[in-house]
Each structure stands twice: as structure tokens, then as C-alpha cells.
Amino acid sequence: MADYIDKNILCQAYVHVELPDDITEERLEEIKTHLTQFADSRGKFFVYQDVIVDVEFREGSLKAYVTIAGAIYLAIAGYGSFRSGVDYLYTDVKRLADAMVAEGLFMTQAKHEAIRRTEARTGVIGSLKILVDDMNVLEASIGQISVDEAARRIKKIKDDADVLLINVRADEDATNIQSELGDFVDKLPERCPHPPEQRPDSAAIAVYYDVLSEFRKAYGKKKKTAMPSGPPPRSRKFKL
């Protein structure tokens, strides 16, 4: 597998098939060359011109890894906003990964009984898509869900963001993701709205303040106005 250094794996096709005993080394090389050209041309079309393409074969029964790597910020540059760009890019890389799996099966002429395993992987883009979807859902539902549920979702988004950023290799990609997280968390209300019939108790309010405070400490842009950790003082009145 190639060392991508500052590039993210945008998608990957994995094909594991049993090959005929009489297949030649020349034919295997033809398959590898074709899959490389196929992935390169489709990657340039679906993602952007300077993606890195790597095709790796494992010995024995054929195990082929076809990988497309690159920078997320370049891939979504023409899509508009960051979040809509992630949505479009995910659709494109999923389509690309599926196409590479299908082409791998076609080139090896593997039918059902010869197929051991196939996967169309979306790499870091798949994780980023889940994160963006969760952010969109919370923004749309806050005030309609309980304070407990809002706190749970905020914590999940923050935890998922922490894990995602560990796996993001390009510095500019990490910066852009952190910036989007900062805009998101700074817009979350300090006094969490809730349905009238689900008035929260003090414990739920305290948890909400704690998780929101931790999120803002990690990613918020409004550092000077960050909330104190823990529940609000008892003497302070809140309209909930």
C-alpha cells in the first residue's frame, strides 16, 4: 500500500476472488494495468484531476485493493458550502467505489461462486458524511427534543469529531473541518430549548452545560465568551 503522507483515502474498492488455476502472470498484469487506468480516469472525473491512484494485488487468490486518495478541500471546492460539498462528494466517491468493485469482478470474470468478498469503502469521507448529517439533524431538531437527548447528540458529535480528526492527514482538511465544527458549536444555544411537555430537571441542565462546554473548549471560535464548565449557579434564573 502506498504511503499517502498528507493525503486522505477518499474511497477504496476491495475485491477478493478465486482465480482459475491456469491464469498467467501476464493476464494478472493486464488486469492490474486496466484497473489502474480505470480508477485513474474515473477518479479524475468524479473527484478531481490530481487524485492519487494505487492498485495493490495480494498473492494466492486474488485480493485487489484499488485506492483513490487526495485532499478533501480540493475535492469539494466546486460544490458550494462545506456541508453540501461533503454530501455531493460522498455520493461521488460511493459511486466510484461501487464502479471499481464492479470493474474488478468484470476483469477477473468472477461469478458468484468465485467471489469471496467485496467492499466499496468510502474512507474518511464516509465518517465525515455521518458527522455532517448528525450536525444537520441536531440543528433541525433542537427545541423539539428533550434536553437530555440534545446533550447526548452533542456529546456524540464531539466524540465522533475527535476520532475523525485523528484520521485526517491533510492539515488544510483538518483546519476546514475544525472551522465548520466551530461555527456549529458556537450557534448552539446556551439555554437549551425543549418541548413544553418535557421540562428538564436540574441534572439534565447540568449535563447539557457540561457537554456543550467541553465541545466549545475543543472547537469553539468564541473563546472569550466560552461558558463555564458545569451547571449554572443556583442564584441565576433561566427561562426554560
N, C-alpha and C positions, 0 to 999 in steps of 0.2 A: 504494500500500500504506500502511495506517495506521501511525503511529508508536506502538508499544505501550509505550514508555518502560520501565516496571518490570514488564511482563507477558511471559510466555513464550508462544511459539507452541506450543500443545498438539497441534494437528493441522491439516492443510490438505488440501483437495481441489483438484486441478488438472485441468481439462478443456479440451482443445483439439480443436475440431471444425470442419469446414467447414459453413457455413450456406447455405441456399437463397438465390439472388440476390434473390428478391423479399421477403425478410424485412424488416419495418418497424422503425423506431426504437421505436415503441410496443410491439411484441412483445418486443424486446430488453429494454425497461424492465420489462415484465411478468415476464420470466424472472429478471431481477436481483432484483426485489422478492420473487418467490416463493422464490428460493434463499436470500435473506437471512432471510426468515421461517422457512423450513425449518431452516436452520442454527441460528438463534436458539433455536427450540423444542427441537430435538434436543440442542443444546449444553447448555441448561439441564437437560435430563433426564439426559443421560449424564455430564455433568461437574459443574457446579454453577450456581447461579442467576445469578451476576454475571459470566459469561464475556463477552468482547468478540467480536463477530462482524463480519467485514469481507468484503464481496464486491467484487471488482475485475474489470472487463472490459478486455481489450485490443482494439484496433481490428483490422480485417481479419477473417480467420477467427476465430471466437470462441475466446478464451482466457480462461477464468474461473478465478479464484483465490478459493476460499472458505476463510476462515481463522478458527479458534477460538483465542483467546488468553486467558490467565489465570494464576493463581498455583498452582503445584503443591501447596503446603502446604494450600491450601483445597480443592483437588480430591481429595486423599487423606485429608482429615480424618476422614471417616466409615468408612474402610476398616480401621482397626486399626493394626498396626505399619507403619513406614515402608516396609519392603521388600514386604510383602503389598499395601500401598496402591499401590505402583508397579506391581505385577503387575496388579491389578484396573484401575487407571487406563489402563494400556497397552491392555488388552483393550477397554475402553470407547472410547478415542479411535480405535483402529484400526477398530472397528465404525462409529463415527461418520464417519470419513473415507471409508470404503467407501460408506456410505449417501449421503454428499454427492456423491460421484462418480456413483453410480447415478442420483440425482435430477437432476443436471446433464445427463446423457445423455437421461433421460426428457423433461425440459423442452424440450430442443433437438430432440428426436425424431431424434437421430443414431444411425444404424445403423453396422454395421461399416465400410463403405466411406467413411463421412464422418468417422470417428474418427481423428484424427492422434496423439493421446497422452492418456493419463490417468494420474494418480498419486494414491494415497491416502497422504499423508505423515503421520508421527507426530511430527515435530519433535523437540524436546528430550526428550520422553517416550520416544521410541524409543531414543535414546542412553542415557538413564538406565536403561531396562529391560535393555539389554545389560550395563551396568556392574553392576547388581544381580545379574543371572544369573551373571556371572563371579565375583562375590564368593561367591555361594551355592555354586557348583561348587568353588571353591578350598577353602572351609571343609569341604565334604563329602569332598574327595579328599586333603587334606593328610595325609601319613603313608602314603598308598598310591601316591603319585607320587614321582619322584626329586627330589632337592634342586634339581637344575638346572631341572626343569620347574616346581617351585614358585616359584623365583626369576623365571623367565620370566613366569609368570602374575601375580605380584605387580607386576612392572615394567609389564606391560600395563595392569593395573587402575589403577595410579598415573598412567600416561601418559593413559589414557582419561579419568580424573577431571579431570586438568589441562585437557584440551580441553573437556570438558563444562562445567566451571565458568566458562570464558570466555564461553560462550553462554547462561548462566543470568542472566536480567535481574533477577529479584526477589531482593532481599537476603535475605529470610527463607527463600526456597528454597535459596539458596546456603549459608546457615547450617545448614539441616537436612541437606543433602547432606554438608557437611563434618563434621557431627556423626556421621552414620552411618559415614562413612569412618574417623573417629577411633575409634569403637567397634570397627570391623572390624580395623583395623591393630593396635590395642592387644592384641587377642586372638590375633594370630598368634604362634606360638612362636618364641622367640629361637634355640632349638636345634631346627632343623627335623627332624621325624621323617621316616623314609623306610622303604621296604620292606627287609627284611633282606638280600635278594639284590642290592640296589643301594646298597651303602655308598659314600658320596660321598668324593671326594678333597678335599684342602685348597683347591684352586682353586674347586670348587663351593661349599664352605662360605663362602669369602670373598665370592663373588658374592651368595649368599643374604643374608649380613650387610649387604652394601653396599646392595642394593635395598630391604631391609626398613628399614634406617637412613634412607634417603632418603624412603621413604614416611612413616615416623614423624616425621621432621623437618617434612614438609609438612602432615600431617593428624593426627598422634597427639595424644592428650589428656594422656598421661603424660609430660609434658616433662621432669620431674626424673629420670625413670628411663630416658630415651632411650638407646639403645645407641650406643656409639662407632662411628664410620664405619670400614669396612674389616674384615678378618678378625680373629678373636680372637687375643690374644697366644699365642706358641708355648708358653709355660710353663703355660698353663692347660689343664686336662684337660676334655674333653667326652665325654659318653656319647652316641654317635651310633649 
